[in-house]
């Protein structure tokens, strides 16, 4: 058993889907030849052909499953890249480059007013 089944399995399924139809044609042809040479009123080769046909369809369905999974992962990655990619402007919290300036009020103003005018300032 492979230590990385999700890496090796799709390649194995693809190889099987490509090779299995050729094996099926060979096996059904050989069994058809044997059935024709030993014909006793029953064409049993049709059951071999049915079984091999089912095996080919299942192999192709497995490849289709991996293909759809890969396309889904590709689509989600593309969607995430478009939504959160480096070329998109950043939204949300942006750290300011300088602290905001105070406009009048606050505790510093209250302290100055209690102790009188600041030195060097002219009274109003």
N, CA, C and O atoms as a GROMACS GRO file, in nm:
protein
  496
    1UNK      N    1   0.085  -0.118   0.000
    1UNK     CA    2   0.000   0.000   0.000
    1UNK      C    3   0.088   0.123   0.000
    1UNK      O    4   0.188   0.129   0.072
    2UNK      N    5   0.053   0.219  -0.078
    2UNK     CA    6   0.132   0.340  -0.093
    2UNK      C    7   0.119   0.430   0.030
    2UNK      O    8   0.014   0.436   0.093
    3UNK      N    9   0.227   0.500   0.063
    3UNK     CA   10   0.221   0.593   0.175
    3UNK      C   11   0.152   0.722   0.136
    3UNK      O   12   0.108   0.797   0.223
    4UNK      N   13   0.142   0.748   0.006
    4UNK     CA   14   0.071   0.867  -0.044
    4UNK      C   15  -0.040   0.823  -0.140
    4UNK      O   16  -0.025   0.836  -0.262
    5UNK      N   17  -0.151   0.774  -0.087
    5UNK     CA   18  -0.254   0.720  -0.176
    5UNK      C   19  -0.320   0.826  -0.262
    5UNK      O   20  -0.366   0.795  -0.372
    6UNK      N   21  -0.325   0.951  -0.215
    6UNK     CA   22  -0.393   1.054  -0.294
    6UNK      C   23  -0.306   1.104  -0.408
    6UNK      O   24  -0.355   1.171  -0.499
    7UNK      N   25  -0.176   1.073  -0.405
    7UNK     CA   26  -0.088   1.112  -0.514
    7UNK      C   27  -0.082   1.000  -0.618
    7UNK      O   28  -0.092   1.026  -0.738
    8UNK      N   29  -0.065   0.878  -0.574
    8UNK     CA   30  -0.049   0.766  -0.666
    8UNK      C   31  -0.179   0.711  -0.720
    8UNK      O   32  -0.180   0.656  -0.831
    9UNK      N   33  -0.286   0.724  -0.649
    9UNK     CA   34  -0.412   0.664  -0.690
    9UNK      C   35  -0.468   0.722  -0.820
    9UNK      O   36  -0.510   0.644  -0.906
   10UNK      N   37  -0.469   0.854  -0.840
   10UNK     CA   38  -0.522   0.905  -0.967
   10UNK      C   39  -0.443   0.856  -1.088
   10UNK      O   40  -0.501   0.830  -1.194
   11UNK      N   41  -0.312   0.844  -1.074
   11UNK     CA   42  -0.231   0.796  -1.186
   11UNK      C   43  -0.260   0.649  -1.214
   11UNK      O   44  -0.264   0.607  -1.330
   12UNK      N   45  -0.279   0.572  -1.109
   12UNK     CA   46  -0.314   0.430  -1.127
   12UNK      C   47  -0.450   0.417  -1.196
   12UNK      O   48  -0.467   0.336  -1.287
   13UNK      N   49  -0.548   0.499  -1.152
   13UNK     CA   50  -0.681   0.493  -1.213
   13UNK      C   51  -0.676   0.536  -1.360
   13UNK      O   52  -0.745   0.478  -1.443
   14UNK      N   53  -0.595   0.635  -1.391
   14UNK     CA   54  -0.582   0.680  -1.530
   14UNK      C   55  -0.517   0.571  -1.615
   14UNK      O   56  -0.562   0.544  -1.727
   15UNK      N   57  -0.413   0.509  -1.563
   15UNK     CA   58  -0.346   0.401  -1.636
   15UNK      C   59  -0.442   0.285  -1.660
   15UNK      O   60  -0.444   0.226  -1.767
   16UNK      N   61  -0.521   0.254  -1.559
   16UNK     CA   62  -0.616   0.144  -1.573
   16UNK      C   63  -0.726   0.177  -1.674
   16UNK      O   64  -0.768   0.090  -1.751
   17UNK      N   65  -0.772   0.302  -1.675
   17UNK     CA   66  -0.877   0.341  -1.769
   17UNK      C   67  -0.827   0.339  -1.913
   17UNK      O   68  -0.905   0.316  -2.005
   18UNK      N   69  -0.698   0.364  -1.932
   18UNK     CA   70  -0.643   0.362  -2.069
   18UNK      C   71  -0.616   0.219  -2.114
   18UNK      O   72  -0.644   0.185  -2.229
   19UNK      N   73  -0.564   0.135  -2.026
   19UNK     CA   74  -0.520   0.000  -2.065
   19UNK      C   75  -0.637  -0.100  -2.063
   19UNK      O   76  -0.638  -0.193  -2.144
   20UNK      N   77  -0.732  -0.082  -1.974
   20UNK     CA   78  -0.837  -0.183  -1.956
   20UNK      C   79  -0.922  -0.207  -2.081
   20UNK      O   80  -0.956  -0.322  -2.107
   21UNK      N   81  -0.959  -0.107  -2.160
   21UNK     CA   82  -1.036  -0.139  -2.281
   21UNK      C   83  -0.961  -0.232  -2.378
   21UNK      O   84  -1.022  -0.318  -2.441
   22UNK      N   85  -0.831  -0.214  -2.388
   22UNK     CA   86  -0.754  -0.304  -2.476
   22UNK      C   87  -0.748  -0.446  -2.419
   22UNK      O   88  -0.758  -0.543  -2.494
   23UNK      N   89  -0.732  -0.457  -2.288
   23UNK     CA   90  -0.736  -0.589  -2.226
   23UNK      C   91  -0.872  -0.654  -2.244
   23UNK      O   92  -0.882  -0.774  -2.268
   24UNK      N   93  -0.978  -0.573  -2.232
   24UNK     CA   94  -1.114  -0.627  -2.246
   24UNK      C   95  -1.136  -0.681  -2.386
   24UNK      O   96  -1.195  -0.788  -2.404
   25UNK      N   97  -1.091  -0.607  -2.486
   25UNK     CA   98  -1.107  -0.654  -2.625
   25UNK      C   99  -1.031  -0.784  -2.645
   25UNK      O  100  -1.081  -0.876  -2.710
   26UNK      N  101  -0.911  -0.793  -2.590
   26UNK     CA  102  -0.831  -0.915  -2.604
   26UNK      C  103  -0.899  -1.033  -2.534
   26UNK      O  104  -0.911  -1.142  -2.592
   27UNK      N  105  -0.945  -1.011  -2.409
   27UNK     CA  106  -1.006  -1.122  -2.334
   27UNK      C  107  -1.137  -1.166  -2.398
   27UNK      O  108  -1.162  -1.286  -2.411
   28UNK      N  109  -1.221  -1.069  -2.438
   28UNK     CA  110  -1.348  -1.106  -2.500
   28UNK      C  111  -1.324  -1.176  -2.634
   28UNK      O  112  -1.394  -1.271  -2.668
   29UNK      N  113  -1.227  -1.128  -2.710
   29UNK     CA  114  -1.195  -1.193  -2.837
   29UNK      C  115  -1.146  -1.335  -2.817
   29UNK      O  116  -1.187  -1.426  -2.890
   30UNK      N  117  -1.057  -1.355  -2.719
   30UNK     CA  118  -1.006  -1.489  -2.690
   30UNK      C  119  -1.118  -1.581  -2.642
   30UNK      O  120  -1.128  -1.696  -2.685
   31UNK      N  121  -1.203  -1.530  -2.553
   31UNK     CA  122  -1.315  -1.613  -2.506
   31UNK      C  123  -1.415  -1.639  -2.618
   31UNK      O  124  -1.475  -1.747  -2.622
   32UNK      N  125  -1.433  -1.542  -2.707
   32UNK     CA  126  -1.522  -1.564  -2.822
   32UNK      C  127  -1.468  -1.672  -2.914
   32UNK      O  128  -1.545  -1.753  -2.965
   33UNK      N  129  -1.338  -1.673  -2.934
   33UNK     CA  130  -1.274  -1.777  -3.016
   33UNK      C  131  -1.291  -1.915  -2.951
   33UNK      O  132  -1.324  -2.013  -3.018
   34UNK      N  133  -1.268  -1.921  -2.820
   34UNK     CA  134  -1.285  -2.048  -2.748
   34UNK      C  135  -1.431  -2.093  -2.754
   34UNK      O  136  -1.459  -2.211  -2.773
   35UNK      N  137  -1.524  -1.997  -2.737
   35UNK     CA  138  -1.667  -2.031  -2.740
   35UNK      C  139  -1.708  -2.080  -2.880
   35UNK      O  140  -1.791  -2.170  -2.893
   36UNK      N  141  -1.650  -2.020  -2.983
   36UNK     CA  142  -1.684  -2.064  -3.119
   36UNK      C  143  -1.628  -2.203  -3.148
   36UNK      O  144  -1.693  -2.283  -3.216
   37UNK      N  145  -1.509  -2.232  -3.097
   37UNK     CA  146  -1.448  -2.363  -3.122
   37UNK      C  147  -1.518  -2.474  -3.044
   37UNK      O  148  -1.521  -2.589  -3.089
   38UNK      N  149  -1.572  -2.443  -2.929
   38UNK     CA  150  -1.636  -2.545  -2.845
   38UNK      C  151  -1.786  -2.523  -2.837
   38UNK      O  152  -1.848  -2.558  -2.736
   39UNK      N  153  -1.846  -2.466  -2.939
   39UNK     CA  154  -1.988  -2.429  -2.937
   39UNK      C  155  -2.076  -2.551  -2.915
   39UNK      O  156  -2.068  -2.652  -2.986
   40UNK      N  157  -2.161  -2.538  -2.811
   40UNK     CA  158  -2.256  -2.647  -2.782
   40UNK      C  159  -2.398  -2.592  -2.771
   40UNK      O  160  -2.482  -2.649  -2.702
   41UNK      N  161  -2.424  -2.482  -2.841
   41UNK     CA  162  -2.559  -2.426  -2.840
   41UNK      C  163  -2.575  -2.308  -2.744
   41UNK      O  164  -2.683  -2.249  -2.737
   42UNK      N  165  -2.473  -2.272  -2.672
   42UNK     CA  166  -2.481  -2.161  -2.575
   42UNK      C  167  -2.366  -2.064  -2.599
   42UNK      O  168  -2.250  -2.104  -2.596
   43UNK      N  169  -2.399  -1.937  -2.623
   43UNK     CA  170  -2.296  -1.832  -2.638
   43UNK      C  171  -2.270  -1.770  -2.501
   43UNK      O  172  -2.331  -1.668  -2.467
   44UNK      N  173  -2.183  -1.828  -2.424
   44UNK     CA  174  -2.152  -1.777  -2.290
   44UNK      C  175  -2.058  -1.659  -2.294
   44UNK      O  176  -2.038  -1.594  -2.191
   45UNK      N  177  -1.998  -1.628  -2.409
   45UNK     CA  178  -1.904  -1.518  -2.420
   45UNK      C  179  -1.974  -1.383  -2.394
   45UNK      O  180  -1.907  -1.285  -2.362
   46UNK      N  181  -2.106  -1.379  -2.409
   46UNK     CA  182  -2.177  -1.253  -2.384
   46UNK      C  183  -2.164  -1.208  -2.238
   46UNK      O  184  -2.165  -1.089  -2.209
   47UNK      N  185  -2.152  -1.304  -2.145
   47UNK     CA  186  -2.137  -1.268  -2.004
   47UNK      C  187  -1.997  -1.215  -1.974
   47UNK      O  188  -1.979  -1.128  -1.889
   48UNK      N  189  -1.899  -1.268  -2.045
   48UNK     CA  190  -1.763  -1.215  -2.032
   48UNK      C  191  -1.759  -1.072  -2.084
   48UNK      O  192  -1.698  -0.984  -2.023
   49UNK      N  193  -1.825  -1.049  -2.198
   49UNK     CA  194  -1.829  -0.915  -2.256
   49UNK      C  195  -1.902  -0.818  -2.163
   49UNK      O  196  -1.860  -0.703  -2.149
   50UNK      N  197  -2.010  -0.864  -2.100
   50UNK     CA  198  -2.083  -0.778  -2.006
   50UNK      C  199  -1.996  -0.741  -1.887
   50UNK      O  200  -1.992  -0.624  -1.847
   51UNK      N  201  -1.928  -0.839  -1.830
   51UNK     CA  202  -1.842  -0.812  -1.714
   51UNK      C  203  -1.727  -0.719  -1.747
   51UNK      O  204  -1.695  -0.629  -1.670
   52UNK      N  205  -1.664  -0.741  -1.861
   52UNK     CA  206  -1.554  -0.654  -1.900
   52UNK      C  207  -1.604  -0.514  -1.933
   52UNK      O  208  -1.535  -0.415  -1.906
   53UNK      N  209  -1.722  -0.503  -1.990
   53UNK     CA  210  -1.781  -0.372  -2.017
   53UNK      C  211  -1.808  -0.295  -1.889
   53UNK      O  212  -1.785  -0.175  -1.882
   54UNK      N  213  -1.858  -0.364  -1.788
   54UNK     CA  214  -1.881  -0.300  -1.658
   54UNK      C  215  -1.749  -0.253  -1.597
   54UNK      O  216  -1.742  -0.144  -1.541
   55UNK      N  217  -1.645  -0.334  -1.608
   55UNK     CA  218  -1.514  -0.296  -1.555
   55UNK      C  219  -1.459  -0.172  -1.626
   55UNK      O  220  -1.400  -0.086  -1.561
   56UNK      N  221  -1.478  -0.164  -1.757
   56UNK     CA  222  -1.430  -0.047  -1.832
   56UNK      C  223  -1.507   0.078  -1.789
   56UNK      O  224  -1.448   0.184  -1.771
   57UNK      N  225  -1.638   0.066  -1.774
   57UNK     CA  226  -1.720   0.182  -1.733
   57UNK      C  227  -1.681   0.228  -1.593
   57UNK      O  228  -1.673   0.349  -1.569
   58UNK      N  229  -1.656   0.136  -1.501
   58UNK     CA  230  -1.615   0.174  -1.366
   58UNK      C  231  -1.478   0.242  -1.368
   58UNK      O  232  -1.457   0.340  -1.296
   59UNK      N  233  -1.386   0.193  -1.450
   59UNK     CA  234  -1.254   0.256  -1.459
   59UNK      C  235  -1.265   0.398  -1.514
   59UNK      O  236  -1.198   0.489  -1.464
   60UNK      N  237  -1.348   0.417  -1.614
   60UNK     CA  238  -1.367   0.552  -1.668
   60UNK      C  239  -1.438   0.644  -1.567
   60UNK      O  240  -1.409   0.763  -1.562
   61UNK      N  241  -1.529   0.588  -1.487
   61UNK     CA  242  -1.597   0.668  -1.385
   61UNK      C  243  -1.499   0.713  -1.276
   61UNK      O  244  -1.512   0.824  -1.224
   62UNK      N  245  -1.403   0.628  -1.242
   62UNK     CA  246  -1.302   0.668  -1.143
   62UNK      C  247  -1.216   0.782  -1.194
   62UNK      O  248  -1.184   0.874  -1.119
   63UNK      N  249  -1.179   0.776  -1.321
   63UNK     CA  250  -1.100   0.886  -1.378
   63UNK      C  251  -1.184   1.013  -1.382
   63UNK      O  252  -1.131   1.121  -1.354
   64UNK      N  253  -1.310   1.002  -1.414
   64UNK     CA  254  -1.399   1.118  -1.416
   64UNK      C  255  -1.412   1.178  -1.277
   64UNK      O  256  -1.418   1.301  -1.262
   65UNK      N  257  -1.418   1.094  -1.174
   65UNK     CA  258  -1.425   1.144  -1.036
   65UNK      C  259  -1.302   1.226  -1.002
   65UNK      O  260  -1.315   1.334  -0.946
   66UNK      N  261  -1.183   1.175  -1.034
   66UNK     CA  262  -1.060   1.250  -1.005
   66UNK      C  263  -1.054   1.379  -1.086
   66UNK      O  264  -1.007   1.482  -1.038
   67UNK      N  265  -1.101   1.374  -1.210
   67UNK     CA  266  -1.101   1.493  -1.294
   67UNK      C  267  -1.194   1.600  -1.237
   67UNK      O  268  -1.158   1.718  -1.233
   68UNK      N  269  -1.313   1.560  -1.193
   68UNK     CA  270  -1.406   1.656  -1.134
   68UNK      C  271  -1.352   1.713  -1.004
   68UNK      O  272  -1.370   1.831  -0.975
   69UNK      N  273  -1.285   1.630  -0.923
   69UNK     CA  274  -1.225   1.678  -0.800
   69UNK      C  275  -1.114   1.779  -0.829
   69UNK      O  276  -1.104   1.881  -0.762
   70UNK      N  277  -1.032   1.750  -0.928
   70UNK     CA  278  -0.924   1.844  -0.965
   70UNK      C  279  -0.981   1.975  -1.018
   70UNK      O  280  -0.929   2.082  -0.987
   71UNK      N  281  -1.088   1.967  -1.097
   71UNK     CA  282  -1.150   2.089  -1.148
   71UNK      C  283  -1.213   2.171  -1.035
   71UNK      O  284  -1.208   2.294  -1.038
   72UNK      N  285  -1.272   2.104  -0.935
   72UNK     CA  286  -1.330   2.175  -0.821
   72UNK      C  287  -1.222   2.246  -0.740
   72UNK      O  288  -1.240   2.361  -0.700
   73UNK      N  289  -1.110   2.179  -0.717
   73UNK     CA  290  -0.999   2.242  -0.644
   73UNK      C  291  -0.944   2.359  -0.722
   73UNK      O  292  -0.912   2.463  -0.664
   74UNK      N  293  -0.930   2.343  -0.853
   74UNK     CA  294  -0.882   2.452  -0.938
   74UNK      C  295  -0.977   2.571  -0.936
   74UNK      O  296  -0.933   2.686  -0.929
   75UNK      N  297  -1.108   2.545  -0.940
   75UNK     CA  298  -1.206   2.652  -0.938
   75UNK      C  299  -1.204   2.727  -0.805
   75UNK      O  300  -1.210   2.850  -0.804
   76UNK      N  301  -1.194   2.655  -0.693
   76UNK     CA  302  -1.189   2.720  -0.562
   76UNK      C  303  -1.060   2.802  -0.549
   76UNK      O  304  -1.063   2.913  -0.496
   77UNK      N  305  -0.948   2.749  -0.595
   77UNK     CA  306  -0.822   2.824  -0.590
   77UNK      C  307  -0.829   2.950  -0.675
   77UNK      O  308  -0.778   3.055  -0.635
   78UNK      N  309  -0.889   2.940  -0.790
   78UNK     CA  310  -0.902   3.059  -0.877
   78UNK      C  311  -0.993   3.162  -0.812
   78UNK      O  312  -0.965   3.282  -0.819
   79UNK      N  313  -1.101   3.117  -0.750
   79UNK     CA  314  -1.193   3.208  -0.682
   79UNK      C  315  -1.123   3.278  -0.566
   79UNK      O  316  -1.138   3.399  -0.547
   80UNK      N  317  -1.044   3.202  -0.488
   80UNK     CA  318  -0.970   3.262  -0.377
   80UNK      C  319  -0.865   3.361  -0.427
   80UNK      O  320  -0.845   3.466  -0.366
   81UNK      N  321  -0.799   3.329  -0.537
   81UNK     CA  322  -0.699   3.420  -0.592
   81UNK      C  323  -0.763   3.550  -0.639
   81UNK      O  324  -0.708   3.658  -0.617
   82UNK      N  325  -0.877   3.539  -0.702
   82UNK     CA  326  -0.946   3.661  -0.745
   82UNK      C  327  -0.996   3.744  -0.627
   82UNK      O  328  -0.995   3.867  -0.632
   83UNK      N  329  -1.039   3.676  -0.522
   83UNK     CA  330  -1.094   3.748  -0.408
   83UNK      C  331  -0.986   3.804  -0.316
   83UNK      O  332  -1.000   3.916  -0.266
   84UNK      N  333  -0.880   3.728  -0.292
   84UNK     CA  334  -0.778   3.767  -0.195
   84UNK      C  335  -0.639   3.777  -0.255
   84UNK      O  336  -0.541   3.772  -0.181
   85UNK      N  337  -0.627   3.789  -0.384
   85UNK     CA  338  -0.496   3.789  -0.448
   85UNK      C  339  -0.415   3.913  -0.416
   85UNK      O  340  -0.466   4.008  -0.357
   86UNK      N  341  -0.287   3.911  -0.455
   86UNK     CA  342  -0.196   4.020  -0.425
   86UNK      C  343  -0.230   4.147  -0.502
   86UNK      O  344  -0.198   4.257  -0.456
   87UNK      N  345  -0.295   4.134  -0.617
   87UNK     CA  346  -0.326   4.252  -0.697
   87UNK      C  347  -0.454   4.323  -0.650
   87UNK      O  348  -0.487   4.429  -0.702
   88UNK      N  349  -0.525   4.266  -0.554
   88UNK     CA  350  -0.646   4.328  -0.502
   88UNK      C  351  -0.612   4.428  -0.393
   88UNK      O  352  -0.520   4.404  -0.315
   89UNK      N  353  -0.683   4.542  -0.386
   89UNK     CA  354  -0.658   4.635  -0.276
   89UNK      C  355  -0.701   4.573  -0.143
   89UNK      O  356  -0.798   4.498  -0.136
   90UNK      N  357  -0.627   4.607  -0.040
   90UNK     CA  358  -0.657   4.551   0.092
   90UNK      C  359  -0.777   4.623   0.150
   90UNK      O  360  -0.789   4.745   0.143
   91UNK      N  361  -0.865   4.545   0.207
   91UNK     CA  362  -0.982   4.601   0.275
   91UNK      C  363  -0.969   4.572   0.422
   91UNK      O  364  -0.891   4.486   0.463
   92UNK      N  365  -1.045   4.644   0.500
   92UNK     CA  366  -1.042   4.618   0.643
   92UNK      C  367  -0.945   4.712   0.712
   92UNK      O  368  -0.924   4.824   0.667
   93UNK      N  369  -0.885   4.667   0.820
   93UNK     CA  370  -0.798   4.751   0.902
   93UNK      C  371  -0.667   4.778   0.829
   93UNK      O  372  -0.600   4.686   0.781
   94UNK      N  373  -0.633   4.905   0.821
   94UNK     CA  374  -0.505   4.947   0.764
   94UNK      C  375  -0.436   5.031   0.869
   94UNK      O  376  -0.494   5.130   0.916
   95UNK      N  377  -0.316   4.997   0.907
   95UNK     CA  378  -0.243   5.070   1.010
   95UNK      C  379  -0.205   5.207   0.957
   95UNK      O  380  -0.145   5.218   0.850
   96UNK      N  381  -0.240   5.313   1.030
   96UNK     CA  382  -0.205   5.448   0.984
   96UNK      C  383  -0.055   5.470   0.993
   96UNK      O  384   0.012   5.410   1.078
   97UNK      N  385  -0.003   5.556   0.905
   97UNK     CA  386   0.140   5.582   0.905
   97UNK      C  387   0.182   5.673   1.019
   97UNK      O  388   0.294   5.662   1.068
   98UNK      N  389   0.095   5.763   1.063
   98UNK     CA  390   0.125   5.853   1.174
   98UNK      C  391   0.004   5.855   1.267
   98UNK      O  392  -0.109   5.838   1.221
   99UNK      N  393   0.026   5.876   1.396
   99UNK     CA  394  -0.088   5.880   1.487
   99UNK      C  395  -0.176   6.002   1.455
   99UNK      O  396  -0.124   6.103   1.409
  100UNK      N  397  -0.304   5.994   1.478
  100UNK     CA  398  -0.392   6.107   1.449
  100UNK      C  399  -0.362   6.225   1.540
  100UNK      O  400  -0.326   6.207   1.657
  101UNK      N  401  -0.378   6.345   1.487
  101UNK     CA  402  -0.352   6.466   1.567
  101UNK      C  403  -0.474   6.502   1.649
  101UNK      O  404  -0.588   6.483   1.606
  102UNK      N  405  -0.448   6.553   1.769
  102UNK     CA  406  -0.558   6.593   1.857
  102UNK      C  407  -0.609   6.729   1.816
  102UNK      O  408  -0.533   6.813   1.767
  103UNK      N  409  -0.736   6.751   1.836
  103UNK     CA  410  -0.796   6.877   1.797
  103UNK      C  411  -0.857   6.946   1.917
  103UNK      O  412  -0.979   6.943   1.937
  104UNK      N  413  -0.779   7.004   1.992
  104UNK     CA  414  -0.840   7.080   2.100
  104UNK      C  415  -0.876   6.995   2.219
  104UNK      O  416  -0.772   6.951   2.269
  105UNK      N  417  -0.964   6.963   2.271
  105UNK     CA  418  -1.010   6.897   2.391
  105UNK      C  419  -0.916   6.794   2.449
  105UNK      O  420  -0.803   6.777   2.402
  106UNK      N  421  -0.960   6.728   2.547
  106UNK     CA  422  -0.882   6.623   2.607
  106UNK      C  423  -0.823   6.665   2.740
  106UNK      O  424  -0.839   6.781   2.778
  107UNK      N  425  -0.757   6.578   2.812
  107UNK     CA  426  -0.704   6.606   2.946
  107UNK      C  427  -0.595   6.713   2.946
  107UNK      O  428  -0.584   6.788   3.043
  108UNK      N  429  -0.515   6.723   2.841
  108UNK     CA  430  -0.408   6.823   2.841
  108UNK      C  431  -0.466   6.963   2.845
  108UNK      O  432  -0.411   7.049   2.915
  109UNK      N  433  -0.571   6.990   2.777
  109UNK     CA  434  -0.634   7.122   2.776
  109UNK      C  435  -0.693   7.154   2.912
  109UNK      O  436  -0.685   7.268   2.960
  110UNK      N  437  -0.754   7.053   2.975
  110UNK     CA  438  -0.814   7.076   3.106
  110UNK      C  439  -0.706   7.109   3.209
  110UNK      O  440  -0.728   7.195   3.294
  111UNK      N  441  -0.592   7.046   3.204
  111UNK     CA  442  -0.485   7.074   3.300
  111UNK      C  443  -0.434   7.217   3.282
  111UNK      O  444  -0.410   7.286   3.381
  112UNK      N  445  -0.419   7.262   3.160
  112UNK     CA  446  -0.370   7.398   3.136
  112UNK      C  447  -0.468   7.502   3.187
  112UNK      O  448  -0.428   7.606   3.239
  113UNK      N  449  -0.598   7.475   3.171
  113UNK     CA  450  -0.695   7.576   3.211
  113UNK      C  451  -0.702   7.592   3.362
  113UNK      O  452  -0.733   7.701   3.409
  114UNK      N  453  -0.673   7.491   3.438
  114UNK     CA  454  -0.677   7.501   3.585
  114UNK      C  455  -0.558   7.580   3.638
  114UNK      O  456  -0.569   7.654   3.735
  115UNK      N  457  -0.446   7.563   3.574
  115UNK     CA  458  -0.326   7.628   3.627
  115UNK      C  459  -0.306   7.768   3.567
  115UNK      O  460  -0.206   7.834   3.597
  116UNK      N  461  -0.397   7.812   3.484
  116UNK     CA  462  -0.384   7.945   3.424
  116UNK      C  463  -0.331   7.934   3.286
  116UNK      O  464  -0.314   7.824   3.233
  117UNK      N  465  -0.306   8.049   3.224
  117UNK     CA  466  -0.258   8.046   3.086
  117UNK      C  467  -0.116   7.991   3.077
  117UNK      O  468  -0.038   8.002   3.172
  118UNK      N  469  -0.088   7.934   2.966
  118UNK     CA  470   0.046   7.879   2.944
  118UNK      C  471   0.146   7.992   2.932
  118UNK      O  472   0.113   8.099   2.880
  119UNK      N  473   0.269   7.971   2.981
  119UNK     CA  474   0.368   8.078   2.973
  119UNK      C  475   0.397   8.115   2.827
  119UNK      O  476   0.412   8.027   2.742
  120UNK      N  477   0.405   8.243   2.800
  120UNK     CA  478   0.434   8.290   2.667
  120UNK      C  479   0.311   8.308   2.580
  120UNK      O  480   0.322   8.352   2.466
  121UNK      N  481   0.193   8.275   2.632
  121UNK     CA  482   0.072   8.292   2.553
  121UNK      C  483   0.002   8.419   2.594
  121UNK      O  484   0.010   8.460   2.710
  122UNK      N  485  -0.065   8.478   2.505
  122UNK     CA  486  -0.135   8.603   2.538
  122UNK      C  487  -0.278   8.573   2.581
  122UNK      O  488  -0.343   8.487   2.521
  123UNK      N  489  -0.328   8.641   2.683
  123UNK     CA  490  -0.466   8.616   2.726
  123UNK      C  491  -0.564   8.674   2.624
  123UNK      O  492  -0.530   8.766   2.550
  124UNK      N  493  -0.680   8.623   2.620
  124UNK     CA  494  -0.779   8.667   2.524
  124UNK      C  495  -0.859   8.779   2.574
  124UNK      O  496  -0.948   8.827   2.503
   0.00000   0.00000   0.00000
